[in-house]
Amino acid sequence: MQKKLKFRHELKYYVNYHQYYLIRQRLRILMKQDQNANDSGEYHIRSVYFDDIENKALQEKQGGVENRHKYRIRLYNKSDTIIHLEKKIKRNTMIAKEKVAISREVMDRLLVNDYSVLANEESPLLQEVYYEMKNRLLRPKVIVDYVREAYVAKTGNVRITFDKDLRTGLNKIDPFDPDLFPVKALDEPVYILEVKYDEYIPNYIRDGLQLNGLQRQAASKYTICRKFTKANSWEDQ
Protein backbone atom coordinates (compact mmCIF):
# COMPACT_ATOMS: atom_id res chain seq x y z
CA MET A 1 0.00 0.00 0.00
CA GLN A 2 1.40 3.38 -0.99
CA LYS A 3 2.13 5.74 1.86
CA LYS A 4 -0.09 8.83 1.98
CA LEU A 5 1.75 11.98 0.98
CA LYS A 6 2.32 14.62 3.62
CA PHE A 7 2.17 18.12 2.16
CA ARG A 8 3.95 21.04 3.81
CA HIS A 9 4.23 24.77 3.26
CA GLU A 10 7.39 26.02 1.58
CA LEU A 11 8.50 29.65 1.47
CA LYS A 12 11.62 30.80 -0.41
CA TYR A 13 13.62 34.02 -0.21
CA TYR A 14 16.90 35.42 -1.48
CA VAL A 15 19.03 36.88 1.30
CA ASN A 16 22.36 38.69 1.14
CA TYR A 17 25.21 37.91 3.52
CA HIS A 18 24.19 40.56 6.06
CA GLN A 19 20.61 39.27 6.21
CA TYR A 20 21.84 35.68 6.40
CA TYR A 21 24.20 36.50 9.27
CA LEU A 22 21.54 38.26 11.35
CA ILE A 23 18.88 35.56 10.81
CA ARG A 24 21.37 32.76 11.46
CA GLN A 25 22.46 34.31 14.76
CA ARG A 26 18.87 34.33 15.97
CA LEU A 27 18.07 30.82 14.69
CA ARG A 28 21.07 29.35 16.49
CA ILE A 29 19.45 30.38 19.75
CA LEU A 30 15.90 29.36 18.86
CA MET A 31 16.38 26.10 16.95
CA LYS A 32 18.62 23.05 16.74
CA GLN A 33 21.02 22.47 13.89
CA ASP A 34 20.38 19.52 11.61
CA GLN A 35 21.87 16.34 13.07
CA ASN A 36 23.43 15.46 9.71
CA ALA A 37 25.52 18.61 9.60
CA ASN A 38 29.29 18.74 10.11
CA ASP A 39 31.11 20.81 12.73
CA SER A 40 30.41 23.94 10.68
CA GLY A 41 26.68 23.18 10.69
CA GLU A 42 26.64 22.37 6.98
CA TYR A 43 26.38 19.47 4.56
CA HIS A 44 26.81 19.17 0.81
CA ILE A 45 23.98 18.26 -1.57
CA ARG A 46 24.35 17.20 -5.18
CA SER A 47 21.29 16.35 -7.27
CA VAL A 48 20.78 15.16 -10.82
CA TYR A 49 17.47 16.51 -12.13
CA PHE A 50 15.48 14.73 -14.83
CA ASP A 51 13.06 16.11 -17.39
CA ASP A 52 11.16 14.62 -20.32
CA ILE A 53 11.36 15.11 -24.08
CA GLU A 54 9.16 18.25 -23.82
CA ASN A 55 11.04 19.69 -20.83
CA LYS A 56 7.73 19.53 -18.98
CA ALA A 57 9.12 20.24 -15.50
CA LEU A 58 11.01 23.30 -16.73
CA GLN A 59 8.12 24.69 -18.79
CA GLU A 60 5.56 24.18 -16.03
CA LYS A 61 7.77 25.91 -13.50
CA GLN A 62 8.36 28.86 -15.78
CA GLY A 63 4.67 28.98 -16.69
CA GLY A 64 3.62 29.11 -13.05
CA VAL A 65 1.63 25.87 -13.20
CA GLU A 66 0.42 25.28 -9.64
CA ASN A 67 0.25 21.47 -9.72
CA ARG A 68 3.48 19.95 -10.96
CA HIS A 69 6.30 17.58 -10.07
CA LYS A 70 9.89 16.76 -10.93
CA TYR A 71 12.27 13.85 -10.46
CA ARG A 72 15.84 13.86 -9.17
CA ILE A 73 18.59 11.68 -7.82
CA ARG A 74 20.16 13.11 -4.67
CA LEU A 75 23.30 12.31 -2.70
CA TYR A 76 25.09 13.88 0.23
CA ASN A 77 28.66 14.96 0.93
CA LYS A 78 29.85 13.53 -2.40
CA SER A 79 29.35 10.00 -1.08
CA ASP A 80 27.50 7.04 -2.62
CA THR A 81 26.60 5.66 0.81
CA ILE A 82 23.10 7.14 0.59
CA ILE A 83 21.51 7.79 -2.82
CA HIS A 84 17.84 8.63 -3.13
CA LEU A 85 15.61 8.83 -6.17
CA GLU A 86 13.03 11.48 -5.36
CA LYS A 87 9.84 12.98 -6.71
CA LYS A 88 9.07 16.50 -5.52
CA ILE A 89 5.39 17.37 -5.84
CA LYS A 90 3.81 20.83 -5.72
CA ARG A 91 0.11 21.44 -5.15
CA ASN A 92 -0.68 25.15 -5.08
CA THR A 93 1.53 26.50 -2.28
CA MET A 94 2.18 23.10 -0.67
CA ILE A 95 4.95 20.61 -1.38
CA ALA A 96 5.50 16.92 -0.70
CA LYS A 97 8.29 14.50 -1.46
CA GLU A 98 8.44 10.82 -2.27
CA LYS A 99 11.80 9.09 -2.14
CA VAL A 100 13.35 5.65 -2.34
CA ALA A 101 16.93 4.53 -1.77
CA ILE A 102 18.76 3.20 -4.82
CA SER A 103 22.19 1.66 -5.27
CA ARG A 104 25.15 3.25 -7.01
CA GLU A 105 24.76 0.65 -9.77
CA VAL A 106 21.11 1.56 -10.37
CA MET A 107 22.02 5.24 -10.45
CA ASP A 108 24.86 4.64 -12.93
CA ARG A 109 22.54 2.74 -15.25
CA LEU A 110 19.82 5.40 -15.10
CA LEU A 111 22.36 8.08 -15.98
CA VAL A 112 23.07 6.27 -19.27
CA ASN A 113 19.31 5.85 -19.83
CA ASP A 114 19.29 2.13 -19.09
CA TYR A 115 15.87 2.18 -17.43
CA SER A 116 15.51 -1.60 -17.78
CA VAL A 117 17.20 -1.76 -14.39
CA LEU A 118 13.85 -0.60 -12.92
CA ALA A 119 11.63 -3.00 -14.86
CA ASN A 120 11.08 -5.44 -11.98
CA GLU A 121 11.17 -3.02 -9.06
CA GLU A 122 8.29 -3.18 -6.60
CA SER A 123 8.52 0.46 -5.49
CA PRO A 124 5.64 2.49 -7.01
CA LEU A 125 8.01 5.43 -7.45
CA LEU A 126 10.60 3.36 -9.32
CA GLN A 127 7.82 1.86 -11.46
CA GLU A 128 6.68 5.40 -12.26
CA VAL A 129 10.18 6.50 -13.25
CA TYR A 130 10.54 3.39 -15.41
CA TYR A 131 7.32 4.31 -17.22
CA GLU A 132 8.40 7.96 -17.62
CA MET A 133 11.83 7.03 -18.98
CA LYS A 134 10.36 4.48 -21.37
CA ASN A 135 7.32 6.38 -22.62
CA ARG A 136 8.04 10.08 -22.06
CA LEU A 137 11.80 9.92 -22.60
CA LEU A 138 12.53 11.20 -19.10
CA ARG A 139 16.28 11.84 -19.04
CA PRO A 140 18.94 13.31 -16.72
CA LYS A 141 19.35 16.99 -17.59
CA VAL A 142 21.51 18.88 -15.13
CA ILE A 143 23.48 18.65 -11.88
CA VAL A 144 22.52 21.05 -9.10
CA ASP A 145 25.16 21.44 -6.41
CA TYR A 146 25.19 23.47 -3.17
CA VAL A 147 26.01 23.61 0.54
CA ARG A 148 23.12 23.57 3.00
CA GLU A 149 22.92 24.94 6.54
CA ALA A 150 19.79 23.64 8.25
CA TYR A 151 17.85 24.30 11.44
CA VAL A 152 14.94 22.29 12.84
CA ALA A 153 12.22 22.79 15.45
CA LYS A 154 9.85 20.13 16.73
CA THR A 155 6.99 22.55 17.29
CA GLY A 156 5.19 23.00 14.00
CA ASN A 157 7.70 20.63 12.40
CA VAL A 158 9.61 23.65 11.10
CA ARG A 159 12.75 23.30 9.00
CA ILE A 160 14.75 26.34 7.90
CA THR A 161 17.64 26.08 5.48
CA PHE A 162 20.19 28.36 3.87
CA ASP A 163 21.46 27.04 0.53
CA LYS A 164 24.84 28.50 -0.35
CA ASP A 165 27.27 28.44 -3.25
CA LEU A 166 24.73 27.20 -5.80
CA ARG A 167 26.56 25.60 -8.71
CA THR A 168 25.67 23.74 -11.89
CA GLY A 169 27.45 20.85 -13.55
CA LEU A 170 26.75 22.39 -16.97
CA ASN A 171 26.36 19.51 -19.43
CA LYS A 172 27.74 16.80 -17.18
CA ILE A 173 25.20 14.54 -15.47
CA ASP A 174 27.37 12.05 -13.55
CA PRO A 175 27.74 13.35 -9.96
CA PHE A 176 30.93 11.28 -9.55
CA ASP A 177 32.57 12.34 -12.80
CA PRO A 178 36.23 13.15 -11.92
CA ASP A 179 36.11 15.92 -14.53
CA LEU A 180 33.04 17.53 -12.97
CA PHE A 181 33.87 21.08 -11.93
CA PRO A 182 30.57 22.79 -11.07
CA VAL A 183 30.42 26.51 -11.86
CA LYS A 184 28.61 29.25 -9.97
CA ALA A 185 24.96 29.51 -11.00
CA LEU A 186 24.05 32.87 -9.45
CA ASP A 187 25.56 36.18 -10.49
CA GLU A 188 24.76 37.85 -7.18
CA PRO A 189 26.35 36.75 -3.88
CA VAL A 190 23.03 35.64 -2.36
CA TYR A 191 21.80 32.64 -0.42
CA ILE A 192 18.46 30.90 -0.80
CA LEU A 193 16.48 30.83 2.44
CA GLU A 194 13.79 28.14 2.58
CA VAL A 195 11.18 27.83 5.32
CA LYS A 196 9.23 24.56 5.46
CA TYR A 197 6.50 23.86 8.00
CA ASP A 198 3.31 21.87 8.55
CA GLU A 199 0.34 23.83 9.89
CA TYR A 200 2.02 26.87 11.39
CA ILE A 201 5.27 28.65 12.25
CA PRO A 202 5.53 29.22 16.01
CA ASN A 203 5.62 32.90 16.90
CA TYR A 204 9.08 32.74 18.44
CA ILE A 205 10.51 31.43 15.17
CA ARG A 206 8.48 33.89 13.09
CA ASP A 207 9.85 36.71 15.24
CA GLY A 208 13.37 35.38 14.82
CA LEU A 209 13.06 35.16 11.05
CA GLN A 210 11.67 38.67 10.65
CA LEU A 211 10.58 37.94 7.09
CA ASN A 212 8.72 41.23 6.65
CA GLY A 213 11.61 42.90 4.83
CA LEU A 214 12.17 39.97 2.51
CA GLN A 215 10.41 39.29 -0.78
CA ARG A 216 9.19 35.78 -1.55
CA GLN A 217 10.79 34.26 -4.62
CA ALA A 218 10.23 31.26 -6.85
CA ALA A 219 13.97 30.49 -6.50
CA SER A 220 13.95 27.12 -8.27
CA LYS A 221 17.50 25.79 -8.14
CA TYR A 222 16.66 23.49 -11.04
CA THR A 223 15.50 26.34 -13.26
CA ILE A 224 18.47 28.52 -12.32
CA CYS A 225 20.90 25.77 -13.27
CA ARG A 226 19.09 24.80 -16.47
CA LYS A 227 19.69 28.25 -17.95
CA PHE A 228 23.35 27.27 -18.41
CA THR A 229 22.42 24.36 -20.69
CA LYS A 230 19.52 25.94 -22.54
CA ALA A 231 18.91 24.80 -26.10
CA ASN A 232 16.05 27.21 -26.80
CA SER A 233 15.50 30.88 -26.03
CA TRP A 234 12.26 30.15 -24.11
CA GLU A 235 14.25 28.28 -21.47
CA ASP A 236 15.67 31.59 -20.29
CA GLN A 237 12.29 33.22 -19.64
LINKAHU-V167925 format. One record per helix or strand of 2 or more residues. SS is the DSSP state (@ for helix, = for strand). FROM is the first residue (numbers start at 1). LEN is the number of residues. If there is no record, write none. Layout:
BEGIN
SS|FROM|LEN + SS|FROM|LEN
END
This chain:
BEGIN
=|8|8 + @|17|14 + =|32|2 + =|42|10 + @|56|7 + =|67|10 + =|83|9 + =|94|8 + @|104|8 + @|115|4 + @|124|12 + =|139|15 + @|155|3 + =|158|11 + =|183|2 + =|191|7 + @|203|7 + @|211|3 + @|221|9 + @|233|4
END
